[in-house]
Amino acid sequence: MRRLRLPFVSDPGGQPVDGQMIIQTSTMGLQFAWIESGRQVIDGRELEQGEGLWLLVLLKGDARFSADKFSVNVDNKMIVFGATRHDSRLEVSENNAILFVRIPAVALGGRLIAPTHYQAGTLDGNSGVGRMLISMLHILADEIGDISTQDLRPVELSLIEMLSSKLLGVAGKRSLGGAEGARAAHLHRIQQTLETLIWDPDLTIAKAADEVGVSPRYLQRLFAADNRSFSGYLKKRRLERCHADLISPLHAQESISEVAYRWGFSSSAHFSRSFRDHFGLSPREHRRSGLANQIEDEMKVNKLWGQYQELSKDRL
């Protein structure tokens, strides 16, 4: 569970938990984990997860989820979701299987209100977009470990778009009616299109406005109503994409300049200055610290695995 940044896991009787897990990470940093185990409890919160959202789908067995004043018996036609870094508790029965998905804030971009607004809840998977989303997650659970990273790319994009659509009215002003709600929903749809264009170093507000079918002035007003600017949003999203790629094992062989150019920066010097101003450290320092954290995680996982094997021998 260390790789998933999940809190302490235990059997209610205090015994080691038997099970198996398959984890796959996408290019945008989404983690997909198929977990099959005996009876166990996942309780608490893990601050190392980083800001973002998580999803949980019950594949077999019984489970109960609780967080704050929210509690529900989980079935395989619902998606449980929540914000990372918040206390929650999941109790699962014997012979259970779940799909756990962690979505970092960088992958969500500006398409949702801050993930902390979505502390815990469920999404109905019986109809509409919810049905399509949960069907895709069930299929992904069957294919996890066999699907290539390249083929996982359209899956992560579809997941984020469908999830954003379902969560659009859950919290904050996007749940309001009237003109304000309509403007926020329109900006959400425009940002979905912009996500496919941020790689273009020549992208301007005029070009973006033409792409989404509005005037530059109207697009500027939409961002201003959300206390942002088009150029500020574009730069932030490019920096966030670079931030994720620099510590991704999938891009470890690429130079920092190659990563910057891929996401629309035309000058490596400008990129480095912007990155430091935004994140407080240079791209090189970020890449070095990210790789060090991955090595540390691997060491901790190996240590815990050794301890588990020793406990298993004692039980025999």
N, C-alpha and C positions, 0 to 999 in steps of 0.2 A: 504493500500500500504506500510505501515511501515514494515511489515514482509518481503516484497520483496525488501526492500531498494531502492524503486523507488522514484524519485524526486517529487516535488509538483504536485498534480493532481487537475485540476479544470475544471468546465464547462466554455466554452468561455463567457457565460453571467455572470459569477461570482456566480452562484448558486451552492448549494451542488449537488453532482453527485449521482444519484440513481443507484444501481446495486448490483451484488452479485459476490462472489469470492470463489473458492475452491483452497486451497494450499496443496500440498503434497511434502514432502521432502524425498529424497532417502538416502540410507546408506552412499553414498559418498558425500552427501551434495548438490546434485542437487535439485533445487526448481522448481516444476512444478505448474503453476497457471493458472486456467481457470477463465477468467474475462469477465463478461457480464455487460454492462452498457449503459447509455445514452451517448449523445455527450460529449466528454471531450478531454482535452489536457494533455499529459504527457510531460513536458518540463524541460530541464536542465540536471544535473548529480548528482549523489549521491556518495560521497567519501567513505561512510561506506559500500558500496557493497563489497569491497575487490576485488583483482585482479581476473579476469576471463572473461568469454564470456557470452553473452545472446543471445537467439533466440526468434523470434516472428513469430507466424503463425496466419493469419487472418482466423477466422472460419465463420463469417458472417458480413455483413455490408460493409462499405467503410472506407478506412484509407489512410493517407498519412504520409510518414516517411521522415525526413530530418536530416542530420548531416554533418557539415562542408560544402563542396560543393556538397554533394551527396543528391539527392532527388528523391523519387519514389512514385507512386501510388501503394499501396499494393494490391495484389490479393491473392486468396486462393491457388494458385499454386506456390507460392514462399515462401522462408524462409528468413526473414530479420535477420541479425546478426550484432553484434558489440562487442567491448570491454567495459567492465564496466569502470566507472569513466570518461567517455567522454561525452561531451554535445551532446544531440540528442533531437528530437522533434517528437512526434507521435500525430496525430489528428485523432480521430475516429468519425464516424457518429452516429446517433441515432440507437438504437437496434443493437449494434455490439457485437461481442464476439471474444476474442483473446486467444491464448495459449501463455504464457510467460514462458520461461525456462532460469534459471540462472545456469551456470556451473562454479563452482569455479576452480581456477588454479590448486588446489591440485588434482582434478579429472582428469585433462588433462595430468598431469605429464609432461614428456619431449617429448611427441609425437607431439607437435606443437611448433613453435617459440613462444616467449613471447606473451601472448594474446593481449598486447597493439598494436601489429602490425596489428591486425584485427579490425580497428576502426569502420567501417560500410560497409555494402554491402548486396547483396542478393544472394541466391543460387537457381538455377533453379530446380523446383520440377517436371518437365515434363518427365524426362527420367533418366535411370540409377540409380545410388546410390541416387541421389537427389529425385527421385520419391519414392524410398523405404523409405527414411528418412521422407519425408513429409506425406506419407501414415501412417507411424507409429505414427507420432505426431498427426494426425487427429484422429486416433483410440484411442490414449492415452487421448486426450481431451474428448472423449465420456466416457471413463472409469474412469477418474480421480475422486478420492474420494471413489471409490469402489474397486480399485485394491489394494492388500495388499503390504506392504513394501517388503516382500519376493519376490512377483511376479514382483515388480518393478525393482529388481536387474538386471535381464537380459535385461530389457528395457534400463536402464542407460548405461550398457556396450555396447549394440548395438548402442545406440545413439552416444556415444563418438567415437566409431570406425568409423561409417559412416560419422560423422561430420569431424573427423580428415582427412579422405580420401578426402572429398570434399574441405577442406581448405588447403590441402597439397601444392597446387601451388599458393595460393593467395598472400603470402608475403615472402620476404627474399630469402635465397639461395635455398630453396626447390623448387622455381619456375624456377631455372636455368636448362638449359639442360646440356648435356655432362656428363663427369665422376662425377663431383661434385654433380650434381642433382641426378644421379643414386645412389651414395653413401648415400646421405641424405635420399632418398626414401627407400633404403634398411635398414638403421638404424631405420627409422620410423616403418617399418614392424617388425623388431626385438624387438623394444620397446613394441609393442603391445603384443608380446608373453611374454616378461619379466613381464608385468603387471600381468599375471596369475601365475607367479612363485615367486613373491617377498615374499610370506608368508613362503617360505622354508628357515629355518635357515642355512641349509647346501648348499645353492646355491653358487656355485663358477663360475668363468668365464669359466672354462673348462666344467662344467655341463651345463651352459647356452649356450655355443657355440655348444655343442653336440645336445641340444634341438632344436636349430634353423638351424642346418646343416652347420655350418661354423667352421673354425679353431679358437682357442682362440686368436692367434696372429692377425688374420683378424678382429675379434670382437674388440680387443683392439685398432686396428688402426682406426676402424670406430668411436669409441668414442673419440679418440684423435683428429680426424679431426673435431669433433664438440666441441673441447676444453673441453672435459670431460673425466672421467675415468669410467670404469665399476663399480668399487667399490664405487666411489663417487656418481654415479647415483643411484645405488641400495640403498645406505644408505639414500640418500635424499628422494627417493620415499617412503621408509619405514617410515621415520620420518613424511613426509607429510600425509601419511595415518593415523598414530597415532594422529597427530595434529587434523585431522578432527573428528576422532572417540571419542576423549577425551571430546569434547564439543557437541557431538551428543546426543540428548535425547534417541535415540535408544540404546545407550551403557552406559547410565548413571548408571546402576546398576553393571557394570563391574569394576573390580579394574584396576588401572593403569598398573599393571604387566600383567594382562590378555590381555589388549589392545596391549602392547608391544610384548608379545609372539605371538599373532595372526599374527603380521606383520613381523615375522622373527627375532626378537631380542631374544637372548638366555640368556641375563643377564639384570636384571632390573636396576642394578647400572650403567652398560654401557649405557643403553638406556637413563637414566636420565641425565647423563653427556653429551651425544650426543645431546639430545633434548635442553638442556640449551645452549650449544655452538651454535646450529643452530638458535634457536628462541629467545634467550636472557632471557628466564624465564624457571622455572622448569615445568614439566608436571602437578604437582599439582596446581601451580599458574595459569597455562593456563586453566585447567579445572575449577577452581574457578572463574576466570574472565569471561570465556565463559558462565557459568551458570548465573552469575550476569548480563551480557548483555542481556541474554534471558529474565530474569525477568524484566529488565528495558524496554525492547521492549514491553512486555505484558502490562506493566503499561501505556506506551505511547499509545498503541493501544486502551486500555480500555478508556483512557481519551479522545482520538479523537472520539471514538464511542459515548461517552456521549455527546460531543459537537455537533456531527452530529445529534443525536436524538433531542437535544434542538432546533437546526436550523430547523429540520423537523417539529416540533411542531409549530414554529413561522410561517412557510409557510402555515400550515393548518389554 
